[in-house]
Amino acid sequence: RGQRRAVFLFHGYLQWGPTFNRLEKLLDIEPLDIFPVNCDYQPYSQDLRRSAEEERRTIDWVLAKTDVREVFLVGHSQGGIIAREMAQRQAPIRGLTRVVTLSSPHQGTYTAIVGNLNWAVTRALRVVPGFPRIEGESGRQIGVGSRYLAGLNACPLPPVASHSPGSRG
């Protein structure tokens, strides 16, 4: 539709794509000149680096097919960590303007203990033929004191694209 701004939405741990359905519809209002992409990385409990790589392929595909000039990454909870992983550790995203994180556990969260239960369940389900070989890594990666978050927090933040407020081009 000729839009030049894309907002990529990343949901949190133990959430799924419909988490952002209402926000997606709100952002899709024609005058905003924005189209949202509600990313739905699966399985939700896989290594955050792998989730970021998978979502990066989605972003690259959208950028290759559109005339997008500004890219916004918006992540809630674990989704904010995935957005940071892409912005800080992967090759630069063309047109990346902002990374917004909402209630993301940048220093870790004790709620990640749920990841241990998930890890046990996914290990037990490995006996089911065809069940994905996941370890429940992301729950452990967002825990307080995790090596993963320490490494991410040690990375420098990338510079953001400059634009004047309210500009349309």
GIHUUR-V623574 format. One record per residue. PHI is phi in whole degrees, -180 to 180 (999 if undefined). PSI is psi in whole degrees, -180 to 180 (none if undefined). BURIAL is b if it has 9 or more other ideal C-beta (glycine too) atoms within 8 Angstrom, else e. Layout:
phi psi burial
PHI PSI BURIAL
PHI PSI BURIAL
This chain:
phi psi burial
999 16 e
79 13 e
-72 152 b
-119 5 b
-128 137 b
-127 135 b
-113 120 b
-102 126 b
-107 130 b
-122 122 b
-82 171 b
-91 179 b
-62 138 b
63 21 e
-115 176 b
-147 178 e
-42 -47 b
-61 -10 e
-52 -39 b
-105 13 b
-54 -46 b
-67 -43 e
-64 -41 b
-58 -46 b
-65 -39 e
-63 -45 e
-70 -18 b
-85 12 b
-68 129 e
-49 -47 e
-63 -21 e
-73 -15 e
55 40 e
-131 142 b
-126 130 b
-88 148 b
-121 113 b
-87 97 b
-74 143 b
-136 69 e
-62 140 b
-141 150 e
-72 148 e
-61 -23 b
-99 11 b
-76 169 b
-50 133 b
-63 -31 b
-65 -40 e
-67 -43 e
-60 -42 b
-64 -41 b
-63 -43 b
-65 -43 b
-71 -31 b
-63 -37 b
-62 -38 e
-63 -46 b
-61 -47 b
-60 -39 e
-64 -46 e
-62 -45 b
-65 -34 b
-71 -27 e
-98 -5 e
-131 175 e
-103 37 e
-68 134 b
-114 -23 e
-126 135 b
-121 131 b
-120 130 b
-107 124 b
-124 120 b
-130 137 b
-102 133 b
55 -123 b
-59 -31 b
-61 -32 b
-68 -34 b
-69 -39 b
-64 -41 b
-62 -43 b
-64 -41 b
-56 -45 b
-66 -46 b
-72 -34 b
-97 -29 b
-117 -10 e
-104 172 b
-58 148 e
-55 142 e
-91 125 b
-58 124 e
82 8 b
-60 119 b
-106 -43 b
-149 150 e
-121 121 b
-116 127 b
-117 137 b
-118 115 b
51 45 e
-92 140 b
-84 69 b
-64 -24 b
-107 6 e
98 166 b
-145 143 e
-74 -18 e
-62 -22 e
-63 -10 b
-57 -28 b
-56 -29 b
-60 -32 b
-66 -41 b
-65 -44 e
-61 -41 b
-59 -45 b
-64 -42 b
-66 -47 b
-65 -34 b
-64 -43 b
-66 -35 e
-77 -6 e
-61 -20 e
-74 -15 e
-79 122 e
-59 134 e
85 -5 e
-68 135 b
-58 142 e
-86 81 e
-116 155 b
-110 -7 b
76 29 b
-60 -41 b
-63 -34 b
-61 -39 b
-76 -31 b
-69 -26 b
-99 11 b
-76 155 b
-59 131 e
80 12 e
-70 146 b
-65 -35 e
-59 -52 b
-66 -36 b
-61 -42 b
-67 -42 e
-66 -43 b
-68 -21 e
-81 -16 e
-76 142 e
-71 149 e
-76 141 e
-76 155 e
-68 149 e
-100 153 e
-65 141 e
-93 142 e
-156 154 e
-87 141 e
-57 135 e
82 -4 e
-69 149 e
-111 5 e
-142 none e
